[in-house]
Amino acid sequence: MKRIAAVCLIAAICLPALHARRQRTSPSRRLREVPVVAAPDSIAPPSALADTIELRRGDIRLSGFDKEASSSRESFFATNCLPDSVSVIELTVRFDYTDMRGRQLHSAVHTVRCHIPPGQTRRLEVRTWDSQRVFYYYRSNAPKRRKATAFNVKSELIGAVVVPVS
């Protein structure tokens, strides 16, 4: 009797799940994408609120690049050397990757949202270009159990979005 009750209970739980799995939507019945229009009272994106200032060499310093062979992320440090009244909220950086002989492997441009107050440094991360995870930055730890190729990287700050400190 207990076994029959247990089987009935399991069937009552599983039948709705099986029915839900069979339902499919055809591609022709998908919802159309409707563009979202911001209401006039909504908050503007950070780039719309940002000041336009001319960046000089050394205003924002990039350093400390790191990428191990097993990592799916690359990290680097960004230092805000701008005046005390300006915070950085977005950086656009170009990375040029070369092998140890100087031959180009890849080039990528990343836009990273961040918050770097004046005079401070933040560690930022981007997805790596090395999807197969067979390359490592030559100053990072080399893998011990598998073969990987060392690479060098040059970084260049392309642009930044800054806002006044309130």
Buried (B, 14 or more C-beta within 10 A) or exposed (E): EEEEEEEEEEEEEEEEEEEEEEEEEEEEEEEEEEEEEEEEEEEEEBEEEBEEEEEEEEBBEBEEBBBBBEBEEBBBBBBBBBEEEBBBBBBBBBBBBBBEEEEEBBEBEBEBEBEBBBEEBBEBBBEBBBEEBEBBBBEBEBBEEEEBBBBBBEBEBEEBBBBEEE
